[in-house]
Amino acid sequence: MRIWDIEPRRLCRNHLLGEHRELHCIWVVLTQGKKGYSRHPETLRWRGRLKALYRRHTALVAEMAQRGYNHKSPLDKRLATGSAVQNIFIDPPRRQLQLLAGKKCACRTGDAAS
């Protein structure tokens, strides 16, 4: 489970769509008190930062639309509370680019971190 901290335009199809799916999982855990993944480090770093998670979702959806995907799973903006900025990282963005580069996928990892 991972929410990347790099621009969605850099993500390959699999990572873009996978992150979108995992973001929804984290959103449900945090907004509905579900137990699954509630103690996962990725979930924990978004506690108190639902506004930032909502903003990340918006960025993912914009990239999905740019690529021709039809998005049909909006988040409830009324639940987007807390900080609008995510400044807690499991891996810093530059390291995330390195991790993606190691996956040998179509992610665009060649230039500076976003």
Buried (B, 14 or more C-beta within 10 A) or exposed (E): BBBBBBEBEBBBEEBBBBBBEBBEBBBBBBBEEBEEBEEBEBBBBBBEBBBBBBBBBBEBBEBBEEEEBEEEEEBEEEBBEBBEEBEBEEEEBEEBBEEBEEEEEEBBBEEEBB
